[in-house]
Amino acid sequence: MKKIKLVLLLGMTLVLVSAFALPGLAEAKKKMLRWGAANPVSYYYKASAFMADFIRRGMPDYDLTIYPFSSTTANIKSFLIGDLEGVYAAEPGFRKLYSFTKPFKGFEPNVKQMPVQGVWLYTMETHILTLPKNKDKFRTWKDLDGKKIFMTKAGYMNNINIHRAMEDINGLDITHVEVDMTKVSDALRAGTIDATAAYTTATVSLASWLKMLDVASPLQGVNPTPEQIKKLTAAGFTPVKIDIKKAYTSDLGVEELYGVPFFFGQHFGVDFPKEAVYKLLKVLEASAGDLFKLDAGFGPLSKDFAGFQVMGIQSIPEVPVHPGLAKYLKEKGLWDSSWVIADEGTVAMAIEKMKAKAK
């Protein structure tokens, strides 16, 4: 009888071990995918949550976790030191990073990995807003010379983009004033800032903090002058029209509002597997239509997923392309032989070239 009880006890023990240990072993076999994002009021924090569900189902071998950071630049630096497998980065940030200028100046000794082009997700369009009471005072960007502007949060790619457009290309003297993103309307009313930079995704979708601003205050759009638009176009950053009616709850006091566009995406290091990036592209391609239903900012991606990858690369061809993205585009017959496939050597060469160009 004692032997029977012992056998039963051992049997129950094995069942319990199987029930609790085996799922853990299955989880342990999953590969870690720590995915950087900006802070919770940013557009991408919401967008990454939408994508995560499709990625987890389409790539069950990976344990995907979204990591929010105080800014896009902060998430890039975390990637550089090896704390992330996927990094949220845009064309303006790639330029500063590969030349190690501005926010990345002096950071090169800390770098354990560099991001290369992985998957492009959407465009953002940076534009300028003020209060309606300032419509005669600030008719164009030219009138904002010497003024105080919240150029979006320091460390944001939109911050880099609008500084480039207004200062580097058009020579304006702008004082950036850092403001709590939830209190931009208060800062405008108090005169702490004369205007604020804002941005849409795909000309139609707003980040959470901008939706709050849109509801909290009447707003007035401020456009670049025709001459400033010409300079931006000549530099390769042709302004586009914001879809005011879709993006904002009311008109902005102008018939047309122009924003300076750039490409944003999620990128990876050369050590991240080629087949994983290729699989990610296929998963997102298949789910692009559903993503568009969740947020209009995915519209261009859903319309032509592969073509959008091409446009993303064309915006920053100096940065090497991950082998997984190269494989995907070659399969589609869209690979351009002038583009460079990423490896340790081509990344090092790109850094040296972009450093030299920045001098």
C-alpha positions, 0 to 999 in steps of 0.5 A: 500500500505504501508503495502504491502511495509513493508511486502516486505521489511521484506521479503527481509531482511529475504532473505538477513539474510538467505543468509549471516548468515546461511553459517556463522552458518554452518561454525561456526559448523565446528571443528577447526583443526590447523595442525602444519608443518615445514617451507615453504622450508621443505618437509612436508610443500609441503606434507601437502598441498597435503594432506589438499585437501583430508582431507578437502573433506573427513572430512567436519566437520573440518576446517583444517588450515596448520600452518608453523613453523620455525622448527619441534621442534617449531611446537611441542612446540606450540602443547604442550601449546595447540595452535594446534590440530595436530602436525608434529613429528617424532620418534627422536623427540618423544624420546627427548620429552617424556624424556624432554631432549635436545630441551625440557629440562625444558619445562615440566611445560608449557605442556598442552597436549602431542602428542601420535601416530596418523598417520605415513606418510613417512620415511626420510633418513639422509645422508652426502654430501660435495663438489667433491673437498673433495672426497679424504679428506672426504672418510667416516664419520670417516674423518669428526671427529672434522669437521664443518657440517650443520646438517640440521636446528636446531630444525629439526628431521633430525638434531636430527637424524644425531647427534644421528647417528654420535655422540651418536652412533658412538662417532664422535666430530661434530661441528654443524654450523647453515646456511641459508638453501638457502645458503648451497652451498655458505657455502660449497664453502666458507669453512664455513662448511666442509659438510652438512647433507641432507635427502630424503623422502622414499629414492627418494624425496627431500625437496625444499632447497635440490633441490636448493642445488642439482641444485646450486652445484656439490655434493659428498656423504660421507658414514659411514664406515662398522663398523659405519654401524654395530654400527647403526644397533646394535642400531636399526637404520640400514642405507638404500641406497638412490636412487641417480638417482631418488633423485638427478639430477647427481651422487654423486661420489659414487656408493651407498649412505647410509642414516639413516632412521626414521619415520615421521607423524602427531600426536594428543593428547588424547583429540582429538576424537577417531573417528576423528583420525579413520576417518582421517586414512580412508581418507588418506588410500583411497587417498594414491595412489593419494598422491603418484602420487603427490609426490614419497615420499608417495610411501611406504604409498600407497603400504601398508598403514596399514602396514606402521602404524605398522612399525611407531609404531614399531619404537617408541613403548614406546609412547602410541597409539591414540585410533583412530589408535588402532581402525583402526589397530584392524579392520585390524587385525594388532594390537599388544597386547604389544602396549599401548593405550593412555590415561592420565595415560598411557602417564604419565607412558610413560614419567616417563619410558623414563625419567628414561631411559634417565638418 
